[in-house]
C-alpha cells in the first residue's frame, strides 16, 4: 500500500508562490496517475490538477495558468508549483494516488493572506 506525505505548505502573501511536494513510499509511483486536490474551510474537497505517468496534465479552471503539476518518478515525488496565489487558494492541499486502491496524504495547509 502506498503512503503519501505532503510538504511545502505555509503562509504566503497574495501574488506569492509556493511549491508543494508529495513523497510516496510503499510502492513506485511510475505507471500511475497522480493528482492534487484541495479543501477550503466549509467547502467540499475539489480537484486541482492531474498528471499521468507520461506527463500529460490537466488543471481546474480556477488554477489554470498559475499552477503547474510535475513528477519525478526517480524520486517517487509529485510536485505542485503554485504562483500568483490568491486568498481563495487558501485550503488544505492533498496528494492523491489514483488507482483501484487509492491513497491520500494527510494534507498540507496553504494560507494566502496579507
N, C-alpha and C positions, 0 to 999 in steps of 0.2 A: 504494500500500500504506500502511496506517495504522501509525503508530508511537505507542506509548503510554509515558508516563513517569509513574510513581507518585512521590508525595512525602508527607511528613507523618508518617512513622513515627518511632518513638523509644522511650524508656524511660518508663514511667508506673507509678505505684503502683496496686495493686488499688483498684477503685472510681473510678478516674480516667477521663478522656476524651481522645480524640484524634480529629482529622479528617484522613482521607486524601484526597488529590486524585489524579486521573488525567487528565493533559493529553494530548490527542490531536493529532497532526499528520499531514499527508499526505492526509487527506480529512475531510469533515464527519461528525460522529457522528450527526447528525439522521437519523432513519429507521431507525436500528439499535438493537438490544438491546445493553445493556452489563451486565457482571457483575463481581463481586468474588469471588475465590477466596482461599484461604489454605493454607499448608503448614507444619505444625509439624515440628520435628526428628524424623526417623524415621517420619514418617507420610505418607500419600498426600495429594495436593492435594485440598481439599474445597471445595465450593461454599458461598458465604456469602450472596450477595444478587444479585438481578437487577432491572433497571429497563428497561421498554420505552420507545419513543420517546414514547408518550402519557403516561408517568409511572406506569404500573402497576408495582407492586413485589412481590417475593417474597423470603422470608428462610428460611434454615435455622433449624430449631427451636432450635438452640443459641444463636442471636443474636437471635431474635425479641423485640421489646420493648426491646432495648438498642441495636441498630444501626439506622441509617437511611441508605438509599442515595438519592441525588438526582443530578440532572444539570442542567447549564446549557449548552444547545446553542449559545448565542451565544458562550460562552467555550470551547466544544469540550472540556468538562471534566465528569468524573463524580466524585462525592464519596462517601465512606463516613464518616458520623459515628458514632463508637463511644463509648458511655457505659457506666458500671458495669462497667468492664473487669475481667476475672478472669485469674488466671495461665494458665488453659487457653486464653485467647485469644492467647497468645504464638505467633507464627508470622510467616512472610513472607507479606505480602498482595500479591496480583496483580490487576491490572486486565485484563479480558478483553473483546475486541471480538467479539461473537457474529455470525458471518457465514459464508458459504460459504468465504471465505478469511479465517479467524480470525486474530486477533493477540493477543499477550500482552505486558504490560510486563515490566520486569526485576525488579519486586518491591520492596517496602519493608518493612523489619523492624519489627515491633511486639513489644516485650517488656514484659510486665506482671509486675512484681516489686517487693517491698518491700525 
